[in-house]
Amino acid sequence: MTGLVLKLGPHERVLINGAVVENGEKRSRLAIMTPNANILRMRDAIHPGQANTPVRRVCYIAQLVLSGDAEAGEARQQLLRGIEQLSQVLTDPDSRLQLTMASRAVLEDQHYQALKALRSLLPREERLFAAGRA
């Protein structure tokens, strides 16, 4: 993640390597120069009670690694198992691509990239649940 630039709104919070950083009064940009830094925007964070769907549960595990609340090695099997389970349900080409990217990212200990790929599946999952309720 060398050279990652975060654009933060006023008072926006971000978790960087386990530390919560809050922006000041004005919009700002932060350049993260440390490779493989663990970054999570707090507005994107999934709280434990919100991990109530299959995709959200797998996202939450990746998020725990980014926040420092879970070891990458311990979470690896859970993530890969969860991604495999999702691949049995989300069979369209775009979902398959995102799941493949997430798997690769987990295997390369790139949990931010894994979370990013998994989060892209949230709208699809919501549509599937909505169609099931209708």
Residue, then its C-alpha position, 0 to 999 in steps of 0.5 A: m500500500t505504499g503511497l496510499v492517499l486518504k482523503l478525509g472529511p472534517h472530523e472523519r476517523v480512520l484506524i491506522n495500524g490499530a490507532v484511531v486518528e481523527n481529522g480536524e475541522k477541515r478536509s485533508r489528505l494523508a499520504i500513508m507511506t508505510p507498506n502494508a499498513n492496516i487502514l480502516r475508515m471508521r465509517d466503513a467499519i462493521h460493528p459486531g451486531q451488523a455482521n449478520t449476513p454471510v458476506r458481512r461476517v466474512c468482511y468482519i473477519a478481515q476487518l478484525v485483522l486490520s484492526g489488530d483484534a485478530e492475527a492474520g494467520e489465525a484468521r486465514q482459514q476462517l476467511l478462506r472457508g467463508i470465501e469458499q462458502l460464498s462462492q457456492v452461492l454467488t456464482d455470477p462472473d463478477s462475484r467470482l472475480q471479486l471472490t478470487m481477488a479476495s482469496r488471493a489477497v488473503l493468501e498474500d496477507q493483503h487484508y485491506q484488499a481482501l476487505k475491499a473485494l468482499r465489500s463490493l459484494l454487499p450490494r449484490e447480497e442485499r439485492l438477493f435477500a430483497a428478492g428472497r423476501a419479495 
